[in-house]
Amino acid sequence: DGVLRAKVDAAWHLHELTRGSGLDAFVVYSSIAGLLGTAGQANYAAGNAYLDALAAHRRAQGLPGLSLAWGLWAGTDSIAGHLGDADLRRLARSGLLPLAADDAMDLFDAAPATGEAVLGVSRLDIAGLRASGAPVPPLLRALVPATAPRGSTATASANDDGGEALARRLAPMTAVERERTLTALVSARVASVLGHHSAEIDADSAFTELGFDSLTGVELRNHLNAATGLRLPTTTVFDHPTPRALAAHLLTRLVAETPEGEPVLTELSRLRSAIEESASDAATYQRITAQLRDLLDAADLAHGALRTDGTADDPDGLLETASDEELFALVDELD
């Protein structure tokens, strides 16, 4: 209510009280938060989006209307003067850089001549946004090339495809490999949000000890949503207090419980088409079938089905006398 009173109520009163006054200009100060979204500022963004809509509404009625959606202003005497280094780094990762007051006023003077109802007024660091690995706001996606960034977060950023590739990579892994992979992903994202040049962090340190607050917690949640395709709550960082604990939670969300031996069966299924394509050549056919017999012997040995003389515990002699076609049929049954 406090945010909307200053933005929505005040602007609407001015609109109504001056509607018949023949104004030459009606300019409101909005914020780029209403266009791009800013973590932890949902109410503020909504209030400023109303100002943008009001300017468009006035122009549709033939009245003057201009909403300037300001980005960050430079200087300690500006509205952003209270921001600390962590806040400024967070904004920089979003591509927003401070705008000098003189430049801001020049843009203010130039804005009415554009004929637009709403203008975003900010310095943008497109290269920095791309390199940060941060999720790109929809409004800026046409400006940011879809290439993998360099630096400590490149690996994690390259996997931001809604999580489908990540789930496919995790599926054939062992439990230990999955945990290691997701812990590395979370650690890289933590380092990115904190502005570290290296992704090496203590995965067992509490997020609060690493320097997270509510805003950086939301930013990390957004990074992980982009990387995993999940819809994690804003309290994720506080619900799972360390990077390792959070990685363990992601594992439960991304991968269903895998039956024993399922990765092996998946790999055999994957090889089926390759075998069918290669076995037409006689020499290759012989090598493939020999290797299949070796694999069957290995399975029997692991299962304890080989006698001490190395032959299978197979009273009917089925494996020993099986034809190549029957061996291929066995692979089909494993599919």
C-alpha positions as CSV (number, residue, x, y, z in Angstrom):
1,D,0.0,0.0,0.0
2,G,2.8,2.4,0.8
3,V,4.5,1.9,-2.5
4,L,1.3,2.1,-4.6
5,R,0.1,5.2,-2.7
6,A,3.1,7.3,-3.7
7,K,3.1,6.0,-7.3
8,V,-0.4,5.0,-8.3
9,D,-2.7,7.2,-6.2
10,A,-0.6,10.4,-6.6
11,A,-0.2,10.0,-10.3
12,W,-3.8,9.3,-10.9
13,H,-4.8,12.4,-8.9
14,L,-2.5,14.5,-11.0
15,H,-3.9,13.0,-14.1
16,E,-7.5,13.8,-13.1
17,L,-6.8,17.3,-11.7
18,T,-4.8,18.5,-14.8
19,R,-6.8,16.8,-17.5
20,G,-8.4,20.0,-18.7
21,S,-5.5,22.3,-18.0
22,G,-4.0,22.3,-21.5
23,L,-0.6,21.1,-20.3
24,D,2.4,21.1,-22.6
25,A,4.0,18.1,-20.8
26,F,3.1,15.5,-18.3
27,V,6.2,13.7,-17.2
28,V,6.4,11.0,-14.5
29,Y,9.5,9.4,-13.1
30,S,9.2,5.6,-13.4
31,S,11.9,2.9,-12.9
32,I,13.4,0.4,-15.1
33,A,12.4,-2.1,-12.4
34,G,8.9,-2.0,-14.0
35,L,10.3,-3.0,-17.4
36,L,13.0,-5.5,-16.5
37,G,12.0,-6.7,-13.0
38,T,14.3,-6.5,-10.0
39,A,14.7,-9.3,-7.4
40,G,12.9,-8.4,-4.2
41,Q,11.1,-5.3,-5.6
42,A,7.8,-6.8,-6.9
43,N,5.6,-4.0,-5.4
44,Y,8.0,-1.3,-6.5
45,A,8.0,-2.7,-10.1
46,A,4.2,-2.9,-10.1
47,G,3.9,0.7,-9.0
48,N,6.2,1.9,-11.7
49,A,4.6,-0.2,-14.4
50,Y,1.4,1.6,-13.5
51,L,3.1,5.0,-14.3
52,D,4.2,3.6,-17.7
53,A,0.6,2.5,-18.4
54,L,-0.8,5.9,-17.3
55,A,1.5,7.7,-19.7
56,A,0.3,5.5,-22.6
57,H,-3.3,5.9,-21.4
58,R,-3.0,9.7,-21.5
59,R,-1.5,9.7,-25.0
60,A,-4.3,7.5,-26.2
61,Q,-6.7,10.2,-25.0
62,G,-4.8,12.9,-26.9
63,L,-3.1,14.2,-23.8
64,P,0.6,14.7,-23.2
65,G,2.1,11.8,-21.3
66,L,5.7,10.6,-20.9
67,S,7.0,8.0,-18.4
68,L,10.8,7.9,-17.9
69,A,11.8,4.5,-16.6
70,W,15.1,5.5,-15.0
71,G,17.9,3.0,-14.3
72,L,20.7,3.6,-11.8
73,W,21.9,7.1,-11.2
74,A,25.5,7.8,-10.2
75,G,26.5,9.8,-7.1
76,T,26.0,9.4,-3.4
77,D,23.3,12.2,-3.3
78,S,21.0,10.3,-5.7
79,I,18.3,7.8,-4.8
80,A,20.8,5.0,-5.2
81,G,23.3,6.6,-2.9
82,H,22.5,4.2,-0.1
83,L,23.4,1.2,-2.2
84,G,26.5,-0.8,-1.1
85,D,29.1,-2.5,-3.2
86,A,27.1,-5.8,-3.2
87,D,24.0,-4.0,-4.4
88,L,26.0,-2.3,-7.2
89,R,27.6,-5.6,-8.3
90,R,24.1,-7.2,-8.4
91,L,22.8,-4.4,-10.6
92,A,25.9,-4.6,-12.8
93,R,25.2,-8.3,-13.4
94,S,21.8,-7.3,-14.7
95,G,23.5,-5.1,-17.2
96,L,22.7,-1.8,-15.4
97,L,25.4,0.7,-14.9
98,P,25.2,4.1,-13.1
99,L,24.2,7.1,-15.3
100,A,25.9,10.4,-14.6
101,A,23.5,13.2,-13.6
102,D,24.6,15.4,-16.5
103,D,23.9,12.6,-19.0
104,A,20.6,11.9,-17.3
105,M,19.4,15.5,-17.7
106,D,20.5,15.6,-21.3
107,L,18.4,12.5,-21.9
108,F,15.5,14.1,-20.0
109,D,15.6,17.1,-22.4
110,A,15.8,14.8,-25.5
111,A,13.0,12.4,-24.4
112,P,9.9,14.5,-25.4
113,A,11.0,14.7,-29.0
114,T,10.9,10.9,-29.4
115,G,7.1,10.9,-29.4
116,E,7.1,7.8,-27.2
117,A,4.9,7.3,-24.1
118,V,7.5,5.2,-22.2
119,L,11.3,5.3,-22.4
120,G,13.8,3.1,-20.5
121,V,16.7,5.5,-19.6
122,S,19.8,3.7,-18.4
123,R,23.3,2.7,-19.3
124,L,23.4,-0.9,-20.3
125,D,26.5,-3.2,-20.2
126,I,25.4,-5.9,-22.7
127,A,28.8,-7.7,-22.7
128,G,28.9,-7.7,-18.9
129,L,25.4,-9.2,-18.8
130,R,26.3,-11.9,-21.2
131,A,29.5,-12.7,-19.2
132,S,27.8,-12.7,-15.8
133,G,25.7,-15.8,-16.6
134,A,22.7,-14.2,-15.1
135,P,19.2,-14.9,-16.7
136,V,18.6,-12.2,-19.3
137,P,15.4,-10.2,-18.9
138,P,13.0,-10.8,-21.8
139,L,13.2,-7.1,-22.8
140,L,16.9,-7.4,-23.4
141,R,17.2,-10.8,-25.0
142,A,17.3,-9.4,-28.5
143,L,20.4,-7.4,-27.5
144,V,22.3,-10.3,-25.9
145,P,23.9,-12.8,-28.3
146,A,23.0,-16.4,-27.3
147,T,26.7,-17.5,-26.9
148,A,28.3,-19.2,-24.0
149,P,30.2,-16.6,-21.8
150,R,33.8,-17.0,-20.8
151,G,34.9,-17.2,-17.3
152,S,34.1,-19.2,-14.2
153,T,30.4,-19.4,-14.9
154,A,30.6,-20.5,-18.5
155,T,29.9,-24.2,-18.0
156,A,26.8,-23.6,-15.9
157,S,25.5,-20.9,-18.2
158,A,25.9,-23.1,-21.3
159,N,23.4,-25.5,-19.8
160,D,20.6,-23.1,-19.4
161,D,18.1,-24.8,-21.8
162,G,15.2,-25.3,-19.4
163,G,16.9,-28.2,-17.7
164,E,16.3,-30.8,-20.4
165,A,19.9,-31.3,-21.2
166,L,20.8,-31.4,-17.5
167,A,18.3,-34.1,-16.8
168,R,19.6,-36.2,-19.7
169,R,23.1,-35.8,-18.5
170,L,22.2,-36.9,-15.0
171,A,20.1,-39.9,-16.0
172,P,22.9,-42.4,-16.7
173,M,25.1,-41.2,-13.8
174,T,25.6,-42.9,-10.5
175,A,24.3,-41.3,-7.3
176,V,27.8,-40.0,-6.4
177,E,28.3,-38.5,-9.9
178,R,24.9,-36.8,-9.8
179,E,25.6,-35.2,-6.4
180,R,29.0,-34.0,-7.6
181,T,27.6,-32.5,-10.8
182,L,24.8,-30.7,-9.1
183,T,27.0,-29.4,-6.3
184,A,29.4,-28.0,-8.9
185,L,26.5,-26.3,-10.7
186,V,25.1,-24.7,-7.5
187,S,28.7,-23.6,-6.5
188,A,29.2,-22.0,-9.9
189,R,25.9,-20.1,-9.5
190,V,26.7,-19.0,-6.0
191,A,30.1,-17.7,-7.1
192,S,28.4,-15.8,-10.0
193,V,25.8,-14.2,-7.8
194,L,28.5,-13.1,-5.2
195,G,30.7,-11.8,-8.0
196,H,33.6,-14.2,-7.4
197,H,36.0,-14.9,-10.3
198,S,36.4,-18.5,-9.3
199,A,33.6,-21.1,-8.9
200,E,35.5,-22.7,-6.0
201,I,33.5,-22.2,-2.8
202,D,33.0,-24.2,0.4
203,A,29.9,-26.2,-0.4
204,D,29.3,-26.9,3.3
205,S,29.3,-23.2,4.3
206,A,26.0,-21.7,5.2
207,F,24.6,-19.2,2.6
208,T,24.4,-16.5,5.3
209,E,28.2,-17.1,6.0
210,L,28.9,-16.7,2.3
211,G,27.2,-13.3,2.3
212,F,23.7,-14.0,1.0
213,D,20.7,-11.8,1.9
214,S,17.2,-12.0,0.7
215,L,17.9,-10.2,-2.6
216,T,20.9,-12.3,-3.5
217,G,18.9,-15.4,-2.4
218,V,16.2,-14.6,-5.0
219,E,18.9,-13.9,-7.6
220,L,20.4,-17.4,-7.0
221,R,16.9,-18.9,-7.2
222,N,16.5,-17.3,-10.6
223,H,19.8,-18.6,-11.8
224,L,18.9,-22.1,-10.7
225,N,15.5,-21.9,-12.3
226,A,17.1,-21.1,-15.6
227,A,19.7,-23.9,-15.3
228,T,17.3,-26.6,-14.1
229,G,14.0,-25.8,-15.6
230,L,12.4,-26.0,-12.1
231,R,10.2,-23.4,-10.4
232,L,11.9,-23.1,-7.0
233,P,10.4,-20.9,-4.3
234,T,11.9,-17.6,-3.3
235,T,12.9,-19.1,0.1
236,T,15.0,-21.9,-1.5
237,V,18.3,-20.6,-0.1
238,F,16.9,-20.4,3.4
239,D,15.1,-23.8,3.2
240,H,18.3,-25.5,2.2
241,P,21.1,-23.6,4.1
242,T,24.2,-24.8,2.3
243,P,25.2,-25.3,-1.4
244,R,25.6,-29.0,-0.8
245,A,22.2,-29.3,0.9
246,L,20.6,-27.3,-2.0
247,A,22.2,-29.6,-4.6
248,A,20.8,-32.6,-2.8
249,H,17.3,-31.0,-2.9
250,L,17.7,-30.3,-6.6
251,L,18.6,-34.0,-7.2
252,T,15.3,-35.1,-5.7
253,R,13.5,-32.7,-8.0
254,L,15.4,-33.5,-11.2
255,V,15.9,-37.3,-11.1
256,A,13.4,-39.9,-10.2
257,E,14.6,-42.9,-8.2
258,T,16.5,-45.1,-10.6
259,P,16.2,-48.9,-10.3
260,E,19.4,-50.9,-9.8
261,G,21.0,-51.6,-13.1
262,E,18.9,-49.1,-15.0
263,P,21.9,-47.1,-16.3
264,V,23.4,-50.3,-17.8
265,L,20.2,-51.1,-19.5
266,T,19.9,-47.6,-20.8
267,E,23.4,-47.8,-22.3
268,L,22.6,-51.2,-23.9
269,S,19.4,-49.7,-25.4
270,R,21.5,-46.8,-26.8
271,L,24.0,-49.2,-28.4
272,R,21.3,-51.2,-30.2
273,S,21.0,-48.9,-33.2
274,A,24.8,-48.6,-33.5
275,I,25.1,-52.4,-33.5
276,E,22.4,-52.8,-36.2
277,E,24.2,-50.2,-38.4
278,S,27.7,-51.7,-38.0
279,A,27.0,-55.5,-38.0
280,S,26.4,-55.7,-41.8
281,D,30.1,-55.9,-42.3
282,A,31.3,-59.5,-41.7
283,A,34.5,-58.6,-39.9
284,T,32.8,-56.0,-37.7
285,Y,30.0,-58.5,-37.0
286,Q,32.5,-61.0,-35.7
287,R,34.2,-58.5,-33.4
288,I,30.8,-57.3,-32.1
289,T,29.5,-60.8,-31.3
290,A,32.8,-61.7,-29.6
291,Q,32.5,-58.6,-27.4
292,L,28.9,-59.5,-26.6
293,R,30.0,-62.9,-25.4
294,D,32.6,-61.3,-23.2
295,L,30.0,-59.0,-21.7
296,L,27.7,-62.0,-21.0
297,D,30.6,-63.8,-19.3
298,A,31.3,-60.7,-17.2
299,A,27.6,-60.6,-16.2
300,D,27.6,-64.2,-15.3
301,L,30.8,-63.9,-13.3
302,A,29.4,-60.9,-11.4
303,H,26.2,-62.9,-10.7
304,G,28.1,-65.9,-9.5
305,A,27.0,-68.1,-12.3
306,L,30.4,-69.3,-13.5
307,R,31.9,-72.5,-12.3
308,T,35.5,-72.7,-11.2
309,D,36.6,-74.0,-14.6
310,G,35.3,-70.7,-16.1
311,T,32.3,-72.1,-17.9
312,A,28.8,-70.8,-17.2
313,D,26.5,-72.6,-14.8
314,D,24.2,-73.4,-17.7
315,P,23.1,-77.0,-17.6
316,D,21.4,-76.8,-21.0
317,G,24.5,-75.2,-22.6
318,L,22.4,-72.5,-24.1
319,L,24.9,-69.7,-23.9
320,E,27.8,-71.9,-25.2
321,T,25.7,-73.1,-28.2
322,A,23.8,-69.9,-28.9
323,S,24.0,-68.6,-32.4
324,D,24.9,-65.0,-33.2
325,E,21.3,-64.3,-34.0
326,E,20.3,-65.6,-30.6
327,L,22.8,-63.3,-29.0
328,F,21.4,-60.3,-30.8
329,A,17.9,-61.4,-29.7
330,L,19.1,-61.3,-26.2
331,V,20.3,-57.7,-26.6
332,D,16.8,-56.9,-28.0
333,E,15.2,-58.4,-24.8
334,L,17.4,-56.1,-22.6
335,D,16.0,-53.1,-24.5
